[in-house]
Amino acid sequence: MERIQIAGVIIEKDGKILMHRRSYEPGKGKLNFIGGYIDEGETAEQTAVREAKEETGFDVEIVAKLGEFGYFEREEKTIHIFIAKIIGGRMTHPIEGKPMWVDLDELNPERDMSFPQMFQIFEAYGKCEVG
C-alpha cells in the first residue's frame, strides 16, 4: 500500500508557534499543525506553502525541512514538516480552524493537541537550529 503524503509547516514568531484550533473531528476544538494532503503533481514544499496560505492567510517561505515522520498511530501516512517564515499576507479565519499563536511550554498534549504525539515533532524542532 502506498503511504499517504501530508505536508505541514512550523511558523515561529516571538517565541510562539502558529497552529490552528480544529473546526472538525478528529480532535475538534484542539490544536493542530498547519498543513494538509499533498495533491497529485505537487511537491511537499508546495503543499506546505499552499496550506499555510489556505489555513492562516499568510504567505510563507520555506527555510528548512525538519524531517519526515510517521503520522502518529496511523502509520499509513507520512508527514513532511517544514520550517517557514512569514513573508506577507494577513491572518484570516478559514473553515479548517482558527489560526492562533501558541506557547509550546504552556501546552498539555492530552488536553490541548488533536494528536498528542505532535510533541515528538516539536521535540525534533527544538533540537534543530535554523538561520
ZARO-479052 format. One line per field, with one value per residue (C-alpha): residue in three letters; x, y, z. Coordinates in steps of 0.05 Angstrom, whole numbers. Example, Ala and Ser with C-alpha at 12.3 -4.5 7.8 and 13.67 -1.06 7.14 Angstrom:
BEGIN
rest	(ALA	SER)
xx	(246	273)
yy	(-90	-21)
zz	(156	143)
END
This chain:
BEGIN
rest	(MET	GLU	ARG	ILE	GLN	ILE	ALA	GLY	VAL	ILE	ILE	GLU	LYS	ASP	GLY	LYS	ILE	LEU	MET	HIS	ARG	ARG	SER	TYR	GLU	PRO	GLY	LYS	GLY	LYS	LEU	ASN	PHE	ILE	GLY	GLY	TYR	ILE	ASP	GLU	GLY	GLU	THR	ALA	GLU	GLN	THR	ALA	VAL	ARG	GLU	ALA	LYS	GLU	GLU	THR	GLY	PHE	ASP	VAL	GLU	ILE	VAL	ALA	LYS	LEU	GLY	GLU	PHE	GLY	TYR	PHE	GLU	ARG	GLU	GLU	LYS	THR	ILE	HIS	ILE	PHE	ILE	ALA	LYS	ILE	ILE	GLY	GLY	ARG	MET	THR	HIS	PRO	ILE	GLU	GLY	LYS	PRO	MET	TRP	VAL	ASP	LEU	ASP	GLU	LEU	ASN	PRO	GLU	ARG	ASP	MET	SER	PHE	PRO	GLN	MET	PHE	GLN	ILE	PHE	GLU	ALA	TYR	GLY	LYS	CYS	GLU	VAL	GLY)
xx	(0	27	34	-9	34	20	59	59	93	120	120	150	146	164	175	106	84	27	-24	-99	-156	-193	-265	-278	-264	-219	-196	-248	-231	-159	-95	-63	-7	-17	-17	-54	-52	-2	-41	-21	35	51	116	115	144	90	37	66	65	-5	-34	-2	-38	-105	-104	-75	-77	-1	47	108	176	206	270	287	258	254	241	192	152	103	35	23	-15	-36	30	0	15	79	81	136	148	179	201	178	177	121	135	67	-8	-51	-83	-151	-201	-215	-264	-209	-198	-179	-104	-71	-2	14	68	91	114	42	11	-13	-11	-73	-115	-94	-70	-112	-56	-15	44	55	103	152	156	162	219	255	242	274	337	348	379	356	386)
yy	(0	68	116	177	240	302	367	412	476	505	581	614	687	719	651	624	574	586	529	524	502	449	461	387	317	283	330	383	444	421	447	420	435	480	431	381	328	333	339	300	336	379	375	372	443	470	437	468	538	528	502	559	608	570	558	623	676	684	678	638	619	551	559	486	416	389	318	263	229	171	201	185	119	113	93	91	166	206	279	323	381	446	508	572	647	696	740	771	766	775	726	701	651	596	538	488	523	586	603	624	636	584	580	507	510	522	463	397	343	305	367	414	376	339	287	284	253	321	335	286	333	394	358	348	422	443	405	439	507	549	614)
zz	(0	-19	40	43	40	82	89	150	168	233	234	295	316	382	413	394	341	293	297	286	330	291	268	254	280	297	351	342	385	395	365	302	253	194	136	93	39	-18	-83	-145	-183	-122	-81	-5	-4	-49	-5	58	26	-2	64	103	58	60	135	161	106	109	51	75	51	69	109	122	124	194	172	154	209	213	222	295	306	234	201	132	129	126	146	118	166	143	179	147	156	141	81	70	78	140	188	167	197	147	154	175	242	277	270	335	364	417	470	469	542	563	526	554	499	524	536	480	420	368	364	429	391	358	415	383	323	368	406	340	324	390	371	304	291	232	207)
END
